[in-house]
Amino acid sequence: KGSQDDALLDPLGGGGGTAGSPLADLFPETTIIFEDIAGFTAWASAREPAQVFILLETIYGAFDKHAYRRSVFKVETVGDCYVAVAGLPEPNKEHAATVCRFARDCVHSMKDITRKLEVALGPDTSALDLRVGIHRLALTASSTHSGQVTAGVLRGERSRFQLFGDTMNTAARMESTSERNQIQVSHVTADLLVASGLSTWVIPRNEMVLVKGKGEMQTYWLNTTAGKAAKQTKLGNEMSTISETLTDFSDCSSDSVAVDNLDLDGFEDMTKRERLVEYNVEVLTSLLQQIIASRDAAVDSEEISLRDVEASIGTGDTVLEEFVPIIPLKRFDARDLRRRHEASSIFIGEEAKTQLRSFLTNVASMYRDNPFHNFEHASHVTASVKKLLTRIVNVDDGNGLRVSTDEIDLDDVAGHSYGITSDPLTQFSVLFSAIIHDMDHPGVPNSQLVKENTRSAQIFKKSVAEQNSVELAWGMLMGKEYSALRACIYSTEEDLRRFRQLIVNTVMATDIVDKELQALRKARWESAFADTLLQDETVDDCKATIVIEHLIQASDVSHTMQHWHIYKSWNQKFFIECYGAYKAGRADSDPSESWYRGEIGFFDFYVIPLAKKLDSCGVFGVSSHEYLSYATSNREEWVRKGEKLVQQYMAKYEEMNKD
């Protein structure tokens, strides 16, 4: 073993190996801390594996630095739980104060880190909080307990340093009874702090806490605002940790955000909307790099003149009339793929990047401040689209290529089922559509807009909000101030027209209420995936078109197919939006009277059948099973808890609008 391995196997300094007596000792004066990431399970359910590890390594990397500086011993990490102790292997009379300072360091830095990571990892990352103790789902807490422990190396095939004893168990109980964003300490730890002259650090809980195996206990909150000098780690050090970790992960996947190119400065001044804009900028930039890499020549916006074609597109009466049942997708043969440049080496140009950021900032500003149909939800839909696109697997004998070849590694070409991922412009178009699909949404359904005879309803007649979003986004993108951005997206008339068609079909697919459109999609699905059909490019284009439409539909309601806490959160927001419309006189019926039964019907007749389609088409790999499993589980949970939750939703609405 090397010296590092020896240190890991023998932190007590008693000699390595597995022969002879066990390496163990009793440490009478220790304080143990469990740090857990609240909301992690729900957050991770909507992320790719590489993103999960970016989060954990970045946060735990920062905690490691705090531990080193405070002389706290890191015991282990188990999933999203970080366990540390003071008072061993070196005795420390101030072990309680040391761990409390360490806890405050971590709590203070947690928000900075998650806000920064939201730019790379997407919506809801900044909502993650810290809990110290053994993980118990959503509540966030910090917990410490002091006393004696038995410590040693538990030998075997995978030797590990372990702690045992009542101190360990009580620290875990402190976590399970704590509250969000609070650091809970046991009375033993509080007494040690008071004895050290740190009585201002602890605040007694108002109520006794019932602790499993212990009965009622008086516990204390650690005052995180007292002694602010404890927060000695500078923000620059935290950002250095983040930058180093993100760079380490930048090559994990060709589909992941190019996090090593992120501008890490100034994030602390960003609003949540600005962070989401940056997230979408990075997602689309990575695809623009792939688009350019797929071309034979570099982009030169001065030589590309498609203004006449651009001016002629979208000049019909409505967007909906442009809908087509089959979109011919572009495919590449093996030679094209071998010649393709490495996308990560492509620079789209500072002008194009600035224009993309400006465009998305304007898109975000055109989203209304609705509880549900807002820019945050659009970003959530975008994250789901991105996840499903990266999960597309190969199901075709020819790997989706015109020429089947063993020389092309599927890992390199990201799978080519039905040609969906053979063209990066297709992926860009679907993600672009996800971002803009609810622009200027008024917070009421299309039927209400038609009833009110709004200006947009007079123009579009049906799918009003969806058509309006396409019109607004396309009109803005065609502005002269976005010429460099457009030159990155398309360089030929064929690409331009395909880009427009994909946007039209994708955004129109998000109108799931129109019965005529839904019947048409159902018939096309059944026809496209009939077992009797022969495989050719026309059939593949038909399947790809249908799959793209169902992909965006699933992503638009992805909260119903993700962790229960994600579903519950977005369901509450949607209820509040609908209930607010009713209170404002923009709905005929009180949604609270039908919401419980309505959600069950929504699961039974839309969500679960949609998840089954994703599963049956065989395109999305394990994600389709995951979505169906969550949808079924959430339906069952809603049946049990939905009626009570509706009452809570109403109380939340009243609380938000009591003034």
C-alpha positions, -999 to +999 in steps of 0.1 A: +000+000+000+011+036-006+013+061+021-021+076+013-038+041+015-020+035+048-033+067+063-068+058+052-066+023+067-048+034+099-059+069+110-053+059+146-017+052+139-017+017+153-003-002+123-019-013+091-030-046+077-057-070+087-037-095+109-036-093+146-058-073+169-083-049+155-073-012+152-098+004+176-099+027+206-123+046+228-124+084+225-142+099+256-145+135+243-159+139+208-185+159+189-200+143+158-217+161+130-239+147+102-243+170+072-270+162+047-283+179+016-321+186+020-341+181-012-313+161-028-334+130-036-360+150-054-334+172-072-314+142-083-344+125-097-345+151-125-308+151-132-282+131-152-257+111-131-228+133-140-247+164-127-254+146-094-217+140-089-208+176-099-230+188-071-217+163-045-180+167-053-183+205-054-201+208-021-181+182-003-149+197-017-157+229+000-166+211+032-133+192+031-115+226+031-135+238+060-127+205+079-090+208+072-089+244+084-109+236+115-090+204+123-122+184+120-118+147+110-139+137+080-152+102+087-171+093+055-196+104+029-226+081+022-246+094-007-255+130+002-245+126+039-212+140+051-201+127+086-173+143+105-160+145+141-138+166+163-119+151+193-103+123+173-078+110+163-061+140+181-078+150+214-094+185+213-108+200+245-128+225+224-143+198+202-179+211+206-170+247+196-148+234+168-176+214+152-201+242+157-178+266+139-174+240+112-212+236+109-216+274+105-189+275+079-207+249+058-241+265+063-228+299+052-211+285+021-239+262+011-261+289-004-232+305-023-223+272-038-258+261-049-265+295-064-234+292-085-241+257-095-276+266-106-260+282-137-244+248-146-270+223-132-303+241-138-335+250-120-340+243-083-303+238-075-303+270-054-333+256-034-310+229-019-301+234+017-280+218+044-289+193+071-264+179+095-273+143+104-286+112+088-307+121+058-345+120+062-359+135+029-369+172+027-364+189+060-331+207+064-312+208+096-278+207+113-273+185+143-244+178+167-240+157+197-211+153+221-198+123+241-177+092+238-174+070+208-156+038+198-135+044+167-115+020+145-109+003+112-135-022+104-115-047+085-124-069+056-123-067+018-130-030+019-116-017+052-133+014+065-127+037+094-159+036+115-175+053+146-198+035+170-217+045+202-245+064+216-230+097+206-233+086+170-269+076+174-280+107+192-264+129+166-285+111+140-316+117+162-308+154+163-310+155+125-343+136+123-360+160+146-346+193+133-360+219+110-351+234+077-320+256+077-315+251+114-285+237+133-298+216+162-275+206+190-282+183+219-283+195+255-249+179+262-233+199+234-251+231+245-238+226+280-202+223+267-206+255+247-220+274+277-191+261+299-167+275+273-183+309+276-203+306+244-238+308+258-248+333+231-243+306+205-273+285+216-310+291+218-334+267+236-361+252+214-395+263+225-408+227+227-394+195+240-384+171+212-395+135+212-364+115+203-367+078+193-351+056+219-346+086+242-380+101+251-385+138+254-353+159+252-345+196+255-325+206+225-311+238+212-306+258+180-272+270+171-273+307+165-258+310+130-257+348+132-236+350+164-199+354+160-199+361+123-161+361+124-165+323+123-173+327+086-136+332+077-136+313+044-134+339+017-158+336-013-128+334-036-117+302-020-152+288-024-153+298-061-119+282-066-132+249-053-162+252-075-141+260-106-117+232-100-145+206-095-165+218-125-133+217-147-127+181-135-162+172-146-162+191-179-152+160-199-176+136-183-201+136-212-203+152-246-239+160-238-232+178-205-230+215-202-195+229-209-191+239-174-154+247-178-163+276-200-186+292-175-180+327-163-177+322-126-175+359-116-203+380-103-228+352-096-234+364-061-252+395-075-274+375-099-311+371-094-327+337-097-340+346-132-305+357-143-290+324-131-316+305-151-308+327-182-272+317-178-281+280-175-301+282-207-273+301-224-248+273-216-272+246-227-279+262-261-242+272-265-231+236-263-255+227-291-245+256-312-209+243-309-222+209-322-241+226-351-210+244-362-189+213-359-213+194-381-208+219-410-180+217-435-169+253-430-167+278-402-195+303-397-191+336-414-221+358-408-210+383-435-211+357-462-245+342-452-275+361-466-308+346-460-328+377-453-352+373-481-360+337-470-363+348-434-387+375-444-409+351-462-412+326-434-442+329-410-462+353-433-493+331-433-525+338-414-516+316-384-487+296-370-509+265-367-514+263-405-477+256-408-480+223-389-470+192-409-474+156-399-439+146-409-407+167-406-378+154-429-347+153-406-312+157-417-289+126-414-252+121-416-233+091-429-203+076-412-178+097-432-196+129-421-192+119-385-156+110-388-148+144-404-168+163-377-147+186-355-146+181-317-175+203-306-159+214-273-131+230-294-155+252-313-159+288-302-192+303-314-178+338-311-182+365-285-208+384-306-230+353-310-227+344-273-236+380-263-266+379-286-277+346-273-276+359-237-295+391-248-321+371-266-327+348-236-328+377-212-355+392-234-374+359-235-373+357-197-386+393-194-416+384-217-427+357-193-454+370-170-451+366-132-475+336-130-471+311-103-468+282-128-465+294-164-433+314-158-397+313-169-387+290-141-411+264-153-399+269-189-364+262-176-376+231-158-392+219-190-359+226-208-339+205-183-363+176-188-360+179-226-322+179-222-323+148-200-345+129-224-324+138-254-293+126-237-311+093-228-321+085-264-307+051-272-300+033-304-328+010-315-321+009-353-301-018-371-282+010-389-276+031-358-296+058-375-268+063-400-271+059-438-241+036-437-239+012-408-203+008-396-185-006-367-160+022-368-185+047-354-187+045-316-222+051-303-208+069-273-193+094-297-224+100-317-248+100-288-271+075-303-291+080-335-326+066-330-348+077-359-323+104-367-334+126-337-298+130-325-279+127-357-285+164-363-277+188-335-300+214-351-329+191-343-318+190-306-313+227-305-347+234-320-365+212-294-346+229-265-352+263-280-389+255-282-390+244-246-375+277-235-400+299-255-431+277-254-450+297-227-438+333-235-464+359-225-487+331-212-516+350-195-522+324-167-555+312-180-564+285-206-570+290-243-607+285-238-609+315-215-589+337-240-614+327-267-643+335-243-628+369-235-622+375-272-587+388-266-567+402-295-546+371-297-577+349-297-592+369-326-560+362-346-553+326-338-588+311-329-572+280-313-540+270-296-539+308-288-511+309-262-489+285-281-492+303-314-486+337-297-454+324-281-440+313-315-449+346-331-433+366-304-401+345-301-396+342-339-402+379-345-376+388-319-351+363-332-354+378-367-343+412-355-311+426-370-295+426-335-294+388-336-277+382-370-246+365-355-268+342-334-289+332-364-257+325-385-247+300-358-281+283-358-285+279-396-264+286-427-286+273-455-323+277-465-329+240-458-316+244-422-336+276-417-369+260-429-363+228-408-355+250-377-388+269-382-408+237-388-394+220-357-403+250-336-439+251-349-445+214-344-428+212-310-446+242-295-480+233-309-476+199-293-478+216-259-514+223-264-527+191-248-563+204-243-573+207-280-592+174-287-587+175-324-550+179-322-547+152-296-568+128-317-545+135-347-514+128-327-529+095-313-537+083-348-502+092-361-486+074-332-505+043-338-497+045-375-460+053-371-453+025-346-474-002-363-455-034-364-462-040-401-444-009-413-411-013-432-381+007-420-371+036-444-362+072-439-399+083-444-410+060-416-381+071-394-390+108-400-426+100-391-415+083-359-390+110-351-417+137-355-441+119-332-414+111-306-403+148-305-439+159-299-444+134-271-409+143-257-420+179-253-454+169-239-438+147-213-413+174-204-441+200-201-457+179-174-424+163-162-431+173-126-458+146-126-432+120-136-405+130-111-401+128-074-432+133-053-418+165-037-412+180-072-447+170-083-463+185-051-444+218-054-454+224-091-489+211-085-494+237-058-481+264-080-505+254-108-534+253-084-526+287-070-525+301-106-559+285-115-575+295-082-562+330-086-578+332-121-611+320-105-609+347-078-602+373-105-633+363-124-614+346-152-628+311-146-663+298-144-658+272-117-639+269-084-609+246-091-608+236-054-640+216-059-627+194-087-589+195-082-586+162-063-606+142-088-592+161-117-556+152-109-565+115-107-582+117-141-551+136-154-529+108-143-552+081-156-560+095-190-530+116-199-498+113-178-496+075-173-506+068-210-480+093-221-454+077-199-463+043-213-458+056-249-424+068-240-417+034-226-432+014-255-414+034-283-381+021-269-362+053-275-355+068-241-338+039-224-340+038-186-356+072-184-389+059-198-391+033-170-382+060-145-409+084-157-436+057-157-426+045-122-427+080-108-461+088-125-476+056-111-462+063-076-473+099-076-508+089-086-510+065-057-496+092-033-521+117-046-550+094-040-539+091-003-530+127+003-546+148-024-577+160-006-557+173+024-532+189+000-559+208-018-569+223+016-532+232+022-530+248-013-560+270-005-545+280+028-513+289+010-532+310-015-550+329+013-517+334+031-501+348-001-530+372-008-541+382+028-531+418+022 
